[in-house]
Amino acid sequence: MPIRELVVRTAERAHIDIVQLAFETAHLRTLCESSADAIRELGDEVASALRDRLADLDSAVSIKDILVGRPQAFDTGDLVIELTAAYRLLCRANHPSNPKTTSDVINWEKVSRVKIVDIFKS
């Protein structure tokens, strides 16, 4: 079997979900997608940390893969990630029906859809 055919078949079988991001507002989407806008509004340090945390989210398979930024996941579906000492990123589990444990709390290991809700000063 040619290598190209083997690679294609392997890729077809390997279904890897990654965290999908949504945004509460168009303004938040702009800040998260435009470095220039983020720098202008939040400053270099916060904008750089925001880019880094978004890259972490973008490459994660689940929220449990996020290690940097001291993520705090709450049973309510909220997730707070530290950007700098003074700023936080507020996210929310965003499935049509969020995955829950048998205790009826958010199962963060299975959350793969997240909505960016706010960037706030703590």
C-alpha positions in Angstrom: 0.0 0.0 0.0 1.4 3.4 -0.9 2.3 5.7 2.0 -0.1 8.5 0.7 -3.0 6.0 0.8 -2.1 4.9 4.3 -1.9 8.5 5.6 -5.3 9.3 4.1 -6.9 6.2 5.6 -5.4 6.9 9.0 -6.6 10.5 8.9 -10.1 9.4 8.0 -10.3 7.1 11.0 -8.8 9.5 13.5 -11.6 11.8 14.6 -10.2 14.2 17.0 -12.5 16.9 18.4 -10.9 20.2 19.4 -12.4 22.9 21.5 -14.7 25.1 19.5 -14.9 28.8 20.4 -17.9 31.1 20.2 -18.2 34.7 21.3 -20.8 36.4 23.4 -20.5 39.7 21.4 -19.1 40.9 18.1 -16.8 43.2 20.2 -15.3 40.2 22.0 -14.8 38.4 18.7 -12.9 41.4 17.4 -10.7 41.6 20.5 -9.9 37.9 20.2 -9.3 37.9 16.5 -7.5 41.3 16.1 -4.2 41.7 17.9 -4.2 45.4 17.0 -7.6 46.0 18.6 -6.7 43.9 21.6 -3.5 45.9 22.1 -5.3 49.2 21.7 -8.0 48.3 24.2 -6.2 46.1 26.7 -2.5 46.9 26.3 0.4 44.8 25.1 0.7 42.5 28.2 -3.0 41.6 28.4 -3.3 41.3 24.6 -0.3 38.9 24.5 -1.7 36.8 27.3 -5.1 36.7 25.6 -3.5 35.5 22.3 -1.6 32.8 24.3 -4.7 31.6 26.1 -6.8 31.5 22.9 -4.1 29.5 21.2 -4.2 27.1 24.2 -8.0 26.8 23.9 -7.7 26.4 20.1 -5.3 23.5 20.4 -7.0 21.7 23.3 -9.2 18.6 22.9 -11.1 19.5 26.1 -11.0 22.1 28.8 -9.0 19.7 31.0 -6.1 20.2 28.6 -5.8 23.9 29.6 -3.0 24.1 32.1 -1.7 27.6 31.9 -3.6 30.6 33.3 -4.8 28.8 36.5 -8.1 27.8 34.9 -11.0 27.5 37.4 -13.9 25.5 36.2 -17.2 25.8 38.1 -20.1 23.4 38.3 -22.3 26.2 36.9 -20.6 26.0 33.5 -18.3 29.0 34.0 -14.6 28.8 33.4 -12.2 31.6 34.5 -8.7 31.7 33.0 -6.1 34.2 34.3 -4.6 36.4 31.6 -2.4 38.5 33.9 -2.3 39.4 37.6 -5.1 41.9 36.9 -7.2 40.4 34.1 -9.3 37.3 33.6 -11.0 35.6 30.7 -14.5 34.4 31.5 -15.8 31.5 29.4 -18.9 29.3 29.5 -19.6 25.7 28.5 -21.5 26.1 25.2 -23.0 22.8 24.2 -26.7 22.7 23.3 -26.9 20.3 26.2 -23.8 20.6 28.3 -22.3 17.3 29.3 -22.9 16.4 33.0 -21.7 13.9 35.5 -23.9 11.6 37.3 -24.0 14.2 40.1 -25.6 16.6 37.5 -22.6 19.0 37.4 -20.7 20.1 34.3 -18.4 17.3 33.1 -15.4 19.5 32.1 -13.5 16.5 30.6 -16.2 16.3 27.9 -16.7 20.0 27.3 -15.4 20.8 23.8 -17.6 23.9 23.0 -16.8 27.1 24.9 -18.2 30.7 24.6 -15.9 33.6 25.4 -18.2 35.8 27.6 -16.0 38.5 29.0 -12.5 39.9 29.6 -12.5 41.6 32.9 -10.2 43.3 35.4 -10.1 41.4 38.7 
